[in-house]
């Protein structure tokens, strides 16, 4: 296996160490796992893209409701009080 050296700031190395599943996990295994998690192998369908564009239009036009109003309509008074 070909190897390469990567320079990291101390803070970055500490972040990577905190993300390890176990102390003996190698940086190669960790970075490979993180890269796999960041990759979305299920692209959005045309319908999903259209739904997102429609939602963005609603937001831009002010056709939105905040969480507090939605919960109030649903009658969840206890949860509304916890949001204060």
mmCIF file of the N, C-alpha and C atoms, coordinates in Angstrom:
data_MODEL
# 
_entry.id   MODEL 
# 
loop_
_atom_site.group_PDB 
_atom_site.id 
_atom_site.type_symbol 
_atom_site.label_atom_id 
_atom_site.label_alt_id 
_atom_site.label_comp_id 
_atom_site.label_asym_id 
_atom_site.label_entity_id 
_atom_site.label_seq_id 
_atom_site.pdbx_PDB_ins_code 
_atom_site.Cartn_x 
_atom_site.Cartn_y 
_atom_site.Cartn_z 
_atom_site.occupancy 
_atom_site.B_iso_or_equiv 
_atom_site.pdbx_formal_charge 
_atom_site.auth_seq_id 
_atom_site.auth_comp_id 
_atom_site.auth_asym_id 
_atom_site.auth_atom_id 
_atom_site.pdbx_PDB_model_num 
ATOM 1   N N  . UNK A 1 1  ? 0.849   -1.171 0.000   1.00 0.00 ? 1  UNK A N  1 
ATOM 2   C CA . UNK A 1 1  ? 0.000   0.000  0.000   1.00 0.00 ? 1  UNK A CA 1 
ATOM 3   C C  . UNK A 1 1  ? 0.898   1.239  0.000   1.00 0.00 ? 1  UNK A C  1 
ATOM 4   N N  . UNK A 1 2  ? 0.614   2.183  -0.886  1.00 0.00 ? 2  UNK A N  1 
ATOM 5   C CA . UNK A 1 2  ? 1.365   3.431  -0.942  1.00 0.00 ? 2  UNK A CA 1 
ATOM 6   C C  . UNK A 1 2  ? 0.998   4.291  0.260   1.00 0.00 ? 2  UNK A C  1 
ATOM 7   N N  . UNK A 1 3  ? 1.967   4.952  0.808   1.00 0.00 ? 3  UNK A N  1 
ATOM 8   C CA . UNK A 1 3  ? 1.752   5.800  1.981   1.00 0.00 ? 3  UNK A CA 1 
ATOM 9   C C  . UNK A 1 3  ? 2.098   7.240  1.633   1.00 0.00 ? 3  UNK A C  1 
ATOM 10  N N  . UNK A 1 4  ? 1.469   8.161  2.336   1.00 0.00 ? 4  UNK A N  1 
ATOM 11  C CA . UNK A 1 4  ? 1.774   9.575  2.166   1.00 0.00 ? 4  UNK A CA 1 
ATOM 12  C C  . UNK A 1 4  ? 1.742   10.237 3.530   1.00 0.00 ? 4  UNK A C  1 
ATOM 13  N N  . UNK A 1 5  ? 2.412   11.353 3.637   1.00 0.00 ? 5  UNK A N  1 
ATOM 14  C CA . UNK A 1 5  ? 2.452   12.098 4.888   1.00 0.00 ? 5  UNK A CA 1 
ATOM 15  C C  . UNK A 1 5  ? 1.563   13.330 4.752   1.00 0.00 ? 5  UNK A C  1 
ATOM 16  N N  . UNK A 1 6  ? 0.818   13.622 5.812   1.00 0.00 ? 6  UNK A N  1 
ATOM 17  C CA . UNK A 1 6  ? -0.073  14.777 5.830   1.00 0.00 ? 6  UNK A CA 1 
ATOM 18  C C  . UNK A 1 6  ? 0.264   15.613 7.047   1.00 0.00 ? 6  UNK A C  1 
ATOM 19  N N  . UNK A 1 7  ? 0.359   16.916 6.855   1.00 0.00 ? 7  UNK A N  1 
ATOM 20  C CA . UNK A 1 7  ? 0.621   17.805 7.979   1.00 0.00 ? 7  UNK A CA 1 
ATOM 21  C C  . UNK A 1 7  ? -0.696  18.318 8.544   1.00 0.00 ? 7  UNK A C  1 
ATOM 22  N N  . UNK A 1 8  ? -0.818  18.244 9.866   1.00 0.00 ? 8  UNK A N  1 
ATOM 23  C CA . UNK A 1 8  ? -2.016  18.696 10.551  1.00 0.00 ? 8  UNK A CA 1 
ATOM 24  C C  . UNK A 1 8  ? -1.652  19.652 11.664  1.00 0.00 ? 8  UNK A C  1 
ATOM 25  N N  . UNK A 1 9  ? -2.532  20.610 11.880  1.00 0.00 ? 9  UNK A N  1 
ATOM 26  C CA . UNK A 1 9  ? -2.359  21.445 13.076  1.00 0.00 ? 9  UNK A CA 1 
ATOM 27  C C  . UNK A 1 9  ? -2.702  20.593 14.292  1.00 0.00 ? 9  UNK A C  1 
ATOM 28  N N  . UNK A 1 10 ? -2.165  20.962 15.430  1.00 0.00 ? 10 UNK A N  1 
ATOM 29  C CA . UNK A 1 10 ? -2.410  20.225 16.659  1.00 0.00 ? 10 UNK A CA 1 
ATOM 30  C C  . UNK A 1 10 ? -3.912  20.137 16.949  1.00 0.00 ? 10 UNK A C  1 
ATOM 31  N N  . UNK A 1 11 ? -4.629  21.240 16.717  1.00 0.00 ? 11 UNK A N  1 
ATOM 32  C CA . UNK A 1 11 ? -6.063  21.279 16.980  1.00 0.00 ? 11 UNK A CA 1 
ATOM 33  C C  . UNK A 1 11 ? -6.813  20.288 16.085  1.00 0.00 ? 11 UNK A C  1 
ATOM 34  N N  . UNK A 1 12 ? -6.385  20.190 14.829  1.00 0.00 ? 12 UNK A N  1 
ATOM 35  C CA . UNK A 1 12 ? -7.030  19.258 13.900  1.00 0.00 ? 12 UNK A CA 1 
ATOM 36  C C  . UNK A 1 12 ? -6.792  17.821 14.345  1.00 0.00 ? 12 UNK A C  1 
ATOM 37  N N  . UNK A 1 13 ? -5.583  17.520 14.754  1.00 0.00 ? 13 UNK A N  1 
ATOM 38  C CA . UNK A 1 13 ? -5.265  16.170 15.230  1.00 0.00 ? 13 UNK A CA 1 
ATOM 39  C C  . UNK A 1 13 ? -6.095  15.826 16.464  1.00 0.00 ? 13 UNK A C  1 
ATOM 40  N N  . UNK A 1 14 ? -6.295  16.791 17.355  1.00 0.00 ? 14 UNK A N  1 
ATOM 41  C CA . UNK A 1 14 ? -7.114  16.551 18.540  1.00 0.00 ? 14 UNK A CA 1 
ATOM 42  C C  . UNK A 1 14 ? -8.565  16.277 18.153  1.00 0.00 ? 14 UNK A C  1 
ATOM 43  N N  . UNK A 1 15 ? -9.074  16.998 17.155  1.00 0.00 ? 15 UNK A N  1 
ATOM 44  C CA . UNK A 1 15 ? -10.438 16.753 16.679  1.00 0.00 ? 15 UNK A CA 1 
ATOM 45  C C  . UNK A 1 15 ? -10.549 15.351 16.092  1.00 0.00 ? 15 UNK A C  1 
ATOM 46  N N  . UNK A 1 16 ? -9.558  14.966 15.294  1.00 0.00 ? 16 UNK A N  1 
ATOM 47  C CA . UNK A 1 16 ? -9.574  13.624 14.721  1.00 0.00 ? 16 UNK A CA 1 
ATOM 48  C C  . UNK A 1 16 ? -9.529  12.563 15.811  1.00 0.00 ? 16 UNK A C  1 
ATOM 49  N N  . UNK A 1 17 ? -8.686  12.763 16.798  1.00 0.00 ? 17 UNK A N  1 
ATOM 50  C CA . UNK A 1 17 ? -8.598  11.804 17.903  1.00 0.00 ? 17 UNK A CA 1 
ATOM 51  C C  . UNK A 1 17 ? -9.950  11.654 18.607  1.00 0.00 ? 17 UNK A C  1 
ATOM 52  N N  . UNK A 1 18 ? -10.669 12.761 18.765  1.00 0.00 ? 18 UNK A N  1 
ATOM 53  C CA . UNK A 1 18 ? -11.967 12.723 19.431  1.00 0.00 ? 18 UNK A CA 1 
ATOM 54  C C  . UNK A 1 18 ? -13.013 11.979 18.597  1.00 0.00 ? 18 UNK A C  1 
ATOM 55  N N  . UNK A 1 19 ? -12.798 11.874 17.296  1.00 0.00 ? 19 UNK A N  1 
ATOM 56  C CA . UNK A 1 19 ? -13.751 11.206 16.411  1.00 0.00 ? 19 UNK A CA 1 
ATOM 57  C C  . UNK A 1 19 ? -13.484 9.710  16.241  1.00 0.00 ? 19 UNK A C  1 
ATOM 58  N N  . UNK A 1 20 ? -12.388 9.243  16.795  1.00 0.00 ? 20 UNK A N  1 
ATOM 59  C CA . UNK A 1 20 ? -12.060 7.824  16.657  1.00 0.00 ? 20 UNK A CA 1 
ATOM 60  C C  . UNK A 1 20 ? -13.070 6.965  17.401  1.00 0.00 ? 20 UNK A C  1 
ATOM 61  N N  . UNK A 1 21 ? -13.420 5.823  16.780  1.00 0.00 ? 21 UNK A N  1 
ATOM 62  C CA . UNK A 1 21 ? -14.335 4.872  17.410  1.00 0.00 ? 21 UNK A CA 1 
ATOM 63  C C  . UNK A 1 21 ? -13.644 4.162  18.569  1.00 0.00 ? 21 UNK A C  1 
ATOM 64  N N  . UNK A 1 22 ? -12.377 3.872  18.396  1.00 0.00 ? 22 UNK A N  1 
ATOM 65  C CA . UNK A 1 22 ? -11.573 3.268  19.455  1.00 0.00 ? 22 UNK A CA 1 
ATOM 66  C C  . UNK A 1 22 ? -10.150 3.799  19.319  1.00 0.00 ? 22 UNK A C  1 
ATOM 67  N N  . UNK A 1 23 ? -9.379  3.810  20.394  1.00 0.00 ? 23 UNK A N  1 
ATOM 68  C CA . UNK A 1 23 ? -8.043  4.419  20.369  1.00 0.00 ? 23 UNK A CA 1 
ATOM 69  C C  . UNK A 1 23 ? -7.096  3.827  19.328  1.00 0.00 ? 23 UNK A C  1 
ATOM 70  N N  . UNK A 1 24 ? -7.289  2.567  18.956  1.00 0.00 ? 24 UNK A N  1 
ATOM 71  C CA . UNK A 1 24 ? -6.377  1.934  17.998  1.00 0.00 ? 24 UNK A CA 1 
ATOM 72  C C  . UNK A 1 24 ? -6.814  2.118  16.548  1.00 0.00 ? 24 UNK A C  1 
ATOM 73  N N  . UNK A 1 25 ? -7.935  2.818  16.333  1.00 0.00 ? 25 UNK A N  1 
ATOM 74  C CA . UNK A 1 25 ? -8.353  3.103  14.957  1.00 0.00 ? 25 UNK A CA 1 
ATOM 75  C C  . UNK A 1 25 ? -7.296  3.987  14.305  1.00 0.00 ? 25 UNK A C  1 
ATOM 76  N N  . UNK A 1 26 ? -6.848  3.614  13.126  1.00 0.00 ? 26 UNK A N  1 
ATOM 77  C CA . UNK A 1 26 ? -5.812  4.405  12.453  1.00 0.00 ? 26 UNK A CA 1 
ATOM 78  C C  . UNK A 1 26 ? -6.425  5.665  11.844  1.00 0.00 ? 26 UNK A C  1 
ATOM 79  N N  . UNK A 1 27 ? -5.564  6.631  11.569  1.00 0.00 ? 27 UNK A N  1 
ATOM 80  C CA . UNK A 1 27 ? -6.059  7.841  10.916  1.00 0.00 ? 27 UNK A CA 1 
ATOM 81  C C  . UNK A 1 27 ? -6.590  7.513  9.524   1.00 0.00 ? 27 UNK A C  1 
ATOM 82  N N  . UNK A 1 28 ? -5.982  6.542  8.842   1.00 0.00 ? 28 UNK A N  1 
ATOM 83  C CA . UNK A 1 28 ? -6.476  6.138  7.536   1.00 0.00 ? 28 UNK A CA 1 
ATOM 84  C C  . UNK A 1 28 ? -7.898  5.594  7.654   1.00 0.00 ? 28 UNK A C  1 
ATOM 85  N N  . UNK A 1 29 ? -8.143  4.734  8.636   1.00 0.00 ? 29 UNK A N  1 
ATOM 86  C CA . UNK A 1 29 ? -9.485  4.184  8.841   1.00 0.00 ? 29 UNK A CA 1 
ATOM 87  C C  . UNK A 1 29 ? -10.478 5.287  9.196   1.00 0.00 ? 29 UNK A C  1 
ATOM 88  N N  . UNK A 1 30 ? -10.052 6.190  10.064  1.00 0.00 ? 30 UNK A N  1 
ATOM 89  C CA . UNK A 1 30 ? -10.920 7.290  10.492  1.00 0.00 ? 30 UNK A CA 1 
ATOM 90  C C  . UNK A 1 30 ? -11.289 8.191  9.319   1.00 0.00 ? 30 UNK A C  1 
ATOM 91  N N  . UNK A 1 31 ? -10.303 8.610  8.558   1.00 0.00 ? 31 UNK A N  1 
ATOM 92  C CA . UNK A 1 31 ? -10.560 9.511  7.431   1.00 0.00 ? 31 UNK A CA 1 
ATOM 93  C C  . UNK A 1 31 ? -11.412 8.812  6.373   1.00 0.00 ? 31 UNK A C  1 
ATOM 94  N N  . UNK A 1 32 ? -11.153 7.540  6.132   1.00 0.00 ? 32 UNK A N  1 
ATOM 95  C CA . UNK A 1 32 ? -11.960 6.779  5.180   1.00 0.00 ? 32 UNK A CA 1 
ATOM 96  C C  . UNK A 1 32 ? -13.415 6.709  5.645   1.00 0.00 ? 32 UNK A C  1 
ATOM 97  N N  . UNK A 1 33 ? -13.627 6.468  6.930   1.00 0.00 ? 33 UNK A N  1 
ATOM 98  C CA . UNK A 1 33 ? -14.982 6.405  7.491   1.00 0.00 ? 33 UNK A CA 1 
ATOM 99  C C  . UNK A 1 33 ? -15.684 7.759  7.370   1.00 0.00 ? 33 UNK A C  1 
ATOM 100 N N  . UNK A 1 34 ? -14.971 8.844  7.680   1.00 0.00 ? 34 UNK A N  1 
ATOM 101 C CA . UNK A 1 34 ? -15.561 10.179 7.578   1.00 0.00 ? 34 UNK A CA 1 
ATOM 102 C C  . UNK A 1 34 ? -15.885 10.538 6.132   1.00 0.00 ? 34 UNK A C  1 
ATOM 103 N N  . UNK A 1 35 ? -15.003 10.173 5.210   1.00 0.00 ? 35 UNK A N  1 
ATOM 104 C CA . UNK A 1 35 ? -15.244 10.453 3.792   1.00 0.00 ? 35 UNK A CA 1 
ATOM 105 C C  . UNK A 1 35 ? -16.470 9.684  3.302   1.00 0.00 ? 35 UNK A C  1 
ATOM 106 N N  . UNK A 1 36 ? -16.612 8.425  3.720   1.00 0.00 ? 36 UNK A N  1 
ATOM 107 C CA . UNK A 1 36 ? -17.785 7.645  3.334   1.00 0.00 ? 36 UNK A CA 1 
ATOM 108 C C  . UNK A 1 36 ? -19.068 8.272  3.872   1.00 0.00 ? 36 UNK A C  1 
ATOM 109 N N  . UNK A 1 37 ? -19.015 8.774  5.097   1.00 0.00 ? 37 UNK A N  1 
ATOM 110 C CA . UNK A 1 37 ? -20.196 9.387  5.706   1.00 0.00 ? 37 UNK A CA 1 
ATOM 111 C C  . UNK A 1 37 ? -20.584 10.684 5.006   1.00 0.00 ? 37 UNK A C  1 
ATOM 112 N N  . UNK A 1 38 ? -19.609 11.382 4.451   1.00 0.00 ? 38 UNK A N  1 
ATOM 113 C CA . UNK A 1 38 ? -19.877 12.667 3.801   1.00 0.00 ? 38 UNK A CA 1 
ATOM 114 C C  . UNK A 1 38 ? -20.418 12.497 2.389   1.00 0.00 ? 38 UNK A C  1 
ATOM 115 N N  . UNK A 1 39 ? -20.219 11.335 1.805   1.00 0.00 ? 39 UNK A N  1 
ATOM 116 C CA . UNK A 1 39 ? -20.627 11.089 0.422   1.00 0.00 ? 39 UNK A CA 1 
ATOM 117 C C  . UNK A 1 39 ? -22.070 10.608 0.387   1.00 0.00 ? 39 UNK A C  1 
ATOM 118 N N  . UNK A 1 40 ? -22.893 11.270 -0.410  1.00 0.00 ? 40 UNK A N  1 
ATOM 119 C CA . UNK A 1 40 ? -24.289 10.888 -0.563  1.00 0.00 ? 40 UNK A CA 1 
ATOM 120 C C  . UNK A 1 40 ? -24.434 10.120 -1.866  1.00 0.00 ? 40 UNK A C  1 
ATOM 121 N N  . UNK A 1 41 ? -24.628 8.816  -1.759  1.00 0.00 ? 41 UNK A N  1 
ATOM 122 C CA . UNK A 1 41 ? -24.724 7.999  -2.965  1.00 0.00 ? 41 UNK A CA 1 
ATOM 123 C C  . UNK A 1 41 ? -26.151 7.912  -3.509  1.00 0.00 ? 41 UNK A C  1 
ATOM 124 N N  . UNK A 1 42 ? -27.064 8.680  -2.923  1.00 0.00 ? 42 UNK A N  1 
ATOM 125 C CA . UNK A 1 42 ? -28.432 8.743  -3.411  1.00 0.00 ? 42 UNK A CA 1 
ATOM 126 C C  . UNK A 1 42 ? -28.753 10.180 -3.807  1.00 0.00 ? 42 UNK A C  1 
ATOM 127 N N  . UNK A 1 43 ? -28.464 10.556 -5.046  1.00 0.00 ? 43 UNK A N  1 
ATOM 128 C CA . UNK A 1 43 ? -28.735 11.938 -5.463  1.00 0.00 ? 43 UNK A CA 1 
ATOM 129 C C  . UNK A 1 43 ? -30.232 12.234 -5.417  1.00 0.00 ? 43 UNK A C  1 
ATOM 130 N N  . UNK A 1 44 ? -30.538 13.514 -5.315  1.00 0.00 ? 44 UNK A N  1 
ATOM 131 C CA . UNK A 1 44 ? -31.935 13.931 -5.270  1.00 0.00 ? 44 UNK A CA 1 
ATOM 132 C C  . UNK A 1 44 ? -32.622 13.644 -6.599  1.00 0.00 ? 44 UNK A C  1 
ATOM 133 N N  . UNK A 1 45 ? -33.870 13.238 -6.509  1.00 0.00 ? 45 UNK A N  1 
ATOM 134 C CA . UNK A 1 45 ? -34.654 13.004 -7.725  1.00 0.00 ? 45 UNK A CA 1 
ATOM 135 C C  . UNK A 1 45 ? -35.128 14.351 -8.269  1.00 0.00 ? 45 UNK A C  1 
ATOM 136 N N  . UNK A 1 46 ? -35.517 14.408 -9.536  1.00 0.00 ? 46 UNK A N  1 
ATOM 137 C CA . UNK A 1 46 ? -36.057 15.670 -10.076 1.00 0.00 ? 46 UNK A CA 1 
ATOM 138 C C  . UNK A 1 46 ? -37.247 16.184 -9.267  1.00 0.00 ? 46 UNK A C  1 
ATOM 139 N N  . UNK A 1 47 ? -38.092 15.278 -8.776  1.00 0.00 ? 47 UNK A N  1 
ATOM 140 C CA . UNK A 1 47 ? -39.230 15.698 -7.958  1.00 0.00 ? 47 UNK A CA 1 
ATOM 141 C C  . UNK A 1 47 ? -38.801 16.329 -6.645  1.00 0.00 ? 47 UNK A C  1 
ATOM 142 N N  . UNK A 1 48 ? -37.770 15.758 -6.016  1.00 0.00 ? 48 UNK A N  1 
ATOM 143 C CA . UNK A 1 48 ? -37.253 16.319 -4.761  1.00 0.00 ? 48 UNK A CA 1 
ATOM 144 C C  . UNK A 1 48 ? -36.644 17.696 -4.998  1.00 0.00 ? 48 UNK A C  1 
ATOM 145 N N  . UNK A 1 49 ? -35.935 17.842 -6.103  1.00 0.00 ? 49 UNK A N  1 
ATOM 146 C CA . UNK A 1 49 ? -35.340 19.144 -6.429  1.00 0.00 ? 49 UNK A CA 1 
ATOM 147 C C  . UNK A 1 49 ? -36.438 20.184 -6.643  1.00 0.00 ? 49 UNK A C  1 
ATOM 148 N N  . UNK A 1 50 ? -37.500 19.806 -7.328  1.00 0.00 ? 50 UNK A N  1 
ATOM 149 C CA . UNK A 1 50 ? -38.619 20.722 -7.552  1.00 0.00 ? 50 UNK A CA 1 
ATOM 150 C C  . UNK A 1 50 ? -39.283 21.098 -6.233  1.00 0.00 ? 50 UNK A C  1 
ATOM 151 N N  . UNK A 1 51 ? -39.452 20.127 -5.326  1.00 0.00 ? 51 UNK A N  1 
ATOM 152 C CA . UNK A 1 51 ? -40.030 20.409 -4.008  1.00 0.00 ? 51 UNK A CA 1 
ATOM 153 C C  . UNK A 1 51 ? -39.172 21.401 -3.231  1.00 0.00 ? 51 UNK A C  1 
ATOM 154 N N  . UNK A 1 52 ? -37.858 21.255 -3.308  1.00 0.00 ? 52 UNK A N  1 
ATOM 155 C CA . UNK A 1 52 ? -36.951 22.176 -2.612  1.00 0.00 ? 52 UNK A CA 1 
ATOM 156 C C  . UNK A 1 52 ? -37.087 23.568 -3.197  1.00 0.00 ? 52 UNK A C  1 
ATOM 157 N N  . UNK A 1 53 ? -37.134 23.667 -4.516  1.00 0.00 ? 53 UNK A N  1 
ATOM 158 C CA . UNK A 1 53 ? -37.284 24.988 -5.159  1.00 0.00 ? 53 UNK A CA 1 
ATOM 159 C C  . UNK A 1 53 ? -38.605 25.637 -4.759  1.00 0.00 ? 53 UNK A C  1 
ATOM 160 N N  . UNK A 1 54 ? -39.663 24.841 -4.690  1.00 0.00 ? 54 UNK A N  1 
ATOM 161 C CA . UNK A 1 54 ? -40.961 25.370 -4.269  1.00 0.00 ? 54 UNK A CA 1 
ATOM 162 C C  . UNK A 1 54 ? -40.895 25.869 -2.824  1.00 0.00 ? 54 UNK A C  1 
ATOM 163 N N  . UNK A 1 55 ? -40.235 25.107 -1.964  1.00 0.00 ? 55 UNK A N  1 
ATOM 164 C CA . UNK A 1 55 ? -40.083 25.515 -0.563  1.00 0.00 ? 55 UNK A CA 1 
ATOM 165 C C  . UNK A 1 55 ? -39.283 26.798 -0.448  1.00 0.00 ? 55 UNK A C  1 
ATOM 166 N N  . UNK A 1 56 ? -38.216 26.910 -1.242  1.00 0.00 ? 56 UNK A N  1 
ATOM 167 C CA . UNK A 1 56 ? -37.419 28.144 -1.230  1.00 0.00 ? 56 UNK A CA 1 
ATOM 168 C C  . UNK A 1 56 ? -38.270 29.330 -1.666  1.00 0.00 ? 56 UNK A C  1 
ATOM 169 N N  . UNK A 1 57 ? -39.151 29.108 -2.642  1.00 0.00 ? 57 UNK A N  1 
ATOM 170 C CA . UNK A 1 57 ? -40.060 30.168 -3.071  1.00 0.00 ? 57 UNK A CA 1 
ATOM 171 C C  . UNK A 1 57 ? -41.013 30.566 -1.964  1.00 0.00 ? 57 UNK A C  1 
ATOM 172 N N  . UNK A 1 58 ? -41.531 29.583 -1.222  1.00 0.00 ? 58 UNK A N  1 
ATOM 173 C CA . UNK A 1 58 ? -42.412 29.873 -0.093  1.00 0.00 ? 58 UNK A CA 1 
ATOM 174 C C  . UNK A 1 58 ? -41.689 30.702 0.961   1.00 0.00 ? 58 UNK A C  1 
ATOM 175 N N  . UNK A 1 59 ? -40.467 30.324 1.258   1.00 0.00 ? 59 UNK A N  1 
ATOM 176 C CA . UNK A 1 59 ? -39.679 31.058 2.256   1.00 0.00 ? 59 UNK A CA 1 
ATOM 177 C C  . UNK A 1 59 ? -39.429 32.476 1.779   1.00 0.00 ? 59 UNK A C  1 
ATOM 178 N N  . UNK A 1 60 ? -39.018 32.622 0.526   1.00 0.00 ? 60 UNK A N  1 
ATOM 179 C CA . UNK A 1 60 ? -38.747 33.956 -0.029  1.00 0.00 ? 60 UNK A CA 1 
ATOM 180 C C  . UNK A 1 60 ? -39.971 34.846 -0.051  1.00 0.00 ? 60 UNK A C  1 
ATOM 181 N N  . UNK A 1 61 ? -41.163 34.249 -0.197  1.00 0.00 ? 61 UNK A N  1 
ATOM 182 C CA . UNK A 1 61 ? -42.410 35.024 -0.249  1.00 0.00 ? 61 UNK A CA 1 
ATOM 183 C C  . UNK A 1 61 ? -43.037 35.218 1.129   1.00 0.00 ? 61 UNK A C  1 
ATOM 184 N N  . UNK A 1 62 ? -42.394 34.668 2.152   1.00 0.00 ? 62 UNK A N  1 
ATOM 185 C CA . UNK A 1 62 ? -42.916 34.827 3.504   1.00 0.00 ? 62 UNK A CA 1 
ATOM 186 C C  . UNK A 1 62 ? -44.027 33.855 3.861   1.00 0.00 ? 62 UNK A C  1 
ATOM 187 N N  . UNK A 1 63 ? -44.235 32.832 3.059   1.00 0.00 ? 63 UNK A N  1 
ATOM 188 C CA . UNK A 1 63 ? -45.271 31.840 3.346   1.00 0.00 ? 63 UNK A CA 1 
ATOM 189 C C  . UNK A 1 63 ? -44.693 30.756 4.258   1.00 0.00 ? 63 UNK A C  1 
ATOM 190 N N  . UNK A 1 64 ? -44.383 31.160 5.474   1.00 0.00 ? 64 UNK A N  1 
ATOM 191 C CA . UNK A 1 64 ? -43.804 30.240 6.450   1.00 0.00 ? 64 UNK A CA 1 
ATOM 192 C C  . UNK A 1 64 ? -44.484 30.447 7.794   1.00 0.00 ? 64 UNK A C  1 
ATOM 193 N N  . UNK A 1 65 ? -44.338 29.466 8.673   1.00 0.00 ? 65 UNK A N  1 
ATOM 194 C CA . UNK A 1 65 ? -44.857 29.566 10.031  1.00 0.00 ? 65 UNK A CA 1 
ATOM 195 C C  . UNK A 1 65 ? -43.749 29.143 10.982  1.00 0.00 ? 65 UNK A C  1 
ATOM 196 N N  . UNK A 1 66 ? -43.691 29.794 12.133  1.00 0.00 ? 66 UNK A N  1 
ATOM 197 C CA . UNK A 1 66 ? -42.662 29.403 13.082  1.00 0.00 ? 66 UNK A CA 1 
ATOM 198 C C  . UNK A 1 66 ? -43.147 28.221 13.930  1.00 0.00 ? 66 UNK A C  1 
ATOM 199 N N  . UNK A 1 67 ? -42.200 27.553 14.554  1.00 0.00 ? 67 UNK A N  1 
ATOM 200 C CA . UNK A 1 67 ? -42.489 26.352 15.326  1.00 0.00 ? 67 UNK A CA 1 
ATOM 201 C C  . UNK A 1 67 ? -43.482 26.620 16.451  1.00 0.00 ? 67 UNK A C  1 
ATOM 202 N N  . UNK A 1 68 ? -43.350 27.756 17.101  1.00 0.00 ? 68 UNK A N  1 
ATOM 203 C CA . UNK A 1 68 ? -44.244 28.087 18.216  1.00 0.00 ? 68 UNK A CA 1 
ATOM 204 C C  . UNK A 1 68 ? -45.704 28.123 17.754  1.00 0.00 ? 68 UNK A C  1 
ATOM 205 N N  . UNK A 1 69 ? -45.971 28.744 16.600  1.00 0.00 ? 69 UNK A N  1 
ATOM 206 C CA . UNK A 1 69 ? -47.343 28.818 16.089  1.00 0.00 ? 69 UNK A CA 1 
ATOM 207 C C  . UNK A 1 69 ? -47.869 27.442 15.702  1.00 0.00 ? 69 UNK A C  1 
ATOM 208 N N  . UNK A 1 70 ? -47.032 26.618 15.116  1.00 0.00 ? 70 UNK A N  1 
ATOM 209 C CA . UNK A 1 70 ? -47.454 25.268 14.728  1.00 0.00 ? 70 UNK A CA 1 
ATOM 210 C C  . UNK A 1 70 ? -47.805 24.454 15.966  1.00 0.00 ? 70 UNK A C  1 
ATOM 211 N N  . UNK A 1 71 ? -46.946 24.513 16.988  1.00 0.00 ? 71 UNK A N  1 
ATOM 212 C CA . UNK A 1 71 ? -47.217 23.768 18.220  1.00 0.00 ? 71 UNK A CA 1 
ATOM 213 C C  . UNK A 1 71 ? -48.478 24.277 18.900  1.00 0.00 ? 71 UNK A C  1 
ATOM 214 N N  . UNK A 1 72 ? -48.699 25.590 18.833  1.00 0.00 ? 72 UNK A N  1 
ATOM 215 C CA . UNK A 1 72 ? -49.908 26.159 19.427  1.00 0.00 ? 72 UNK A CA 1 
ATOM 216 C C  . UNK A 1 72 ? -51.148 25.593 18.736  1.00 0.00 ? 72 UNK A C  1 
ATOM 217 N N  . UNK A 1 73 ? -51.111 25.521 17.412  1.00 0.00 ? 73 UNK A N  1 
ATOM 218 C CA . UNK A 1 73 ? -52.232 24.952 16.660  1.00 0.00 ? 73 UNK A CA 1 
ATOM 219 C C  . UNK A 1 73 ? -52.448 23.480 16.996  1.00 0.00 ? 73 UNK A C  1 
ATOM 220 N N  . UNK A 1 74 ? -51.359 22.779 17.296  1.00 0.00 ? 74 UNK A N  1 
ATOM 221 C CA . UNK A 1 74 ? -51.455 21.362 17.642  1.00 0.00 ? 74 UNK A CA 1 
ATOM 222 C C  . UNK A 1 74 ? -51.857 21.151 19.095  1.00 0.00 ? 74 UNK A C  1 
ATOM 223 N N  . UNK A 1 75 ? -51.874 22.243 19.883  1.00 0.00 ? 75 UNK A N  1 
ATOM 224 C CA . UNK A 1 75 ? -52.286 22.153 21.271  1.00 0.00 ? 75 UNK A CA 1 
ATOM 225 C C  . UNK A 1 75 ? -51.214 21.641 22.207  1.00 0.00 ? 75 UNK A C  1 
ATOM 226 N N  . UNK A 1 76 ? -49.965 21.765 21.848  1.00 0.00 ? 76 UNK A N  1 
ATOM 227 C CA . UNK A 1 76 ? -48.874 21.268 22.689  1.00 0.00 ? 76 UNK A CA 1 
ATOM 228 C C  . UNK A 1 76 ? -48.342 22.402 23.564  1.00 0.00 ? 76 UNK A C  1 
ATOM 229 N N  . UNK A 1 77 ? -49.151 22.826 24.530  1.00 0.00 ? 77 UNK A N  1 
ATOM 230 C CA . UNK A 1 77 ? -48.804 23.968 25.378  1.00 0.00 ? 77 UNK A CA 1 
ATOM 231 C C  . UNK A 1 77 ? -47.561 23.719 26.226  1.00 0.00 ? 77 UNK A C  1 
ATOM 232 N N  . UNK A 1 78 ? -47.373 22.490 26.693  1.00 0.00 ? 78 UNK A N  1 
ATOM 233 C CA . UNK A 1 78 ? -46.225 22.191 27.543  1.00 0.00 ? 78 UNK A CA 1 
ATOM 234 C C  . UNK A 1 78 ? -44.919 22.390 26.749  1.00 0.00 ? 78 UNK A C  1 
ATOM 235 N N  . UNK A 1 79 ? -44.874 21.920 25.533  1.00 0.00 ? 79 UNK A N  1 
ATOM 236 C CA . UNK A 1 79 ? -43.685 22.080 24.716  1.00 0.00 ? 79 UNK A CA 1 
ATOM 237 C C  . UNK A 1 79 ? -43.454 23.553 24.380  1.00 0.00 ? 79 UNK A C  1 
ATOM 238 N N  . UNK A 1 80 ? -44.530 24.292 24.147  1.00 0.00 ? 80 UNK A N  1 
ATOM 239 C CA . UNK A 1 80 ? -44.393 25.726 23.852  1.00 0.00 ? 80 UNK A CA 1 
ATOM 240 C C  . UNK A 1 80 ? -43.751 26.431 25.042  1.00 0.00 ? 80 UNK A C  1 
ATOM 241 N N  . UNK A 1 81 ? -44.179 26.106 26.261  1.00 0.00 ? 81 UNK A N  1 
ATOM 242 C CA . UNK A 1 81 ? -43.581 26.740 27.460  1.00 0.00 ? 81 UNK A CA 1 
ATOM 243 C C  . UNK A 1 81 ? -42.098 26.414 27.572  1.00 0.00 ? 81 UNK A C  1 
ATOM 244 N N  . UNK A 1 82 ? -41.689 25.213 27.141  1.00 0.00 ? 82 UNK A N  1 
ATOM 245 C CA . UNK A 1 82 ? -40.289 24.829 27.251  1.00 0.00 ? 82 UNK A CA 1 
ATOM 246 C C  . UNK A 1 82 ? -39.415 25.587 26.254  1.00 0.00 ? 82 UNK A C  1 
ATOM 247 N N  . UNK A 1 83 ? -40.008 26.183 25.232  1.00 0.00 ? 83 UNK A N  1 
ATOM 248 C CA . UNK A 1 83 ? -39.247 26.924 24.229  1.00 0.00 ? 83 UNK A CA 1 
ATOM 249 C C  . UNK A 1 83 ? -38.890 28.333 24.687  1.00 0.00 ? 83 UNK A C  1 
ATOM 250 N N  . UNK A 1 84 ? -39.452 28.770 25.788  1.00 0.00 ? 84 UNK A N  1 
ATOM 251 C CA . UNK A 1 84 ? -39.196 30.139 26.256  1.00 0.00 ? 84 UNK A CA 1 
ATOM 252 C C  . UNK A 1 84 ? -37.844 30.303 26.824  1.00 0.00 ? 84 UNK A C  1 
# 
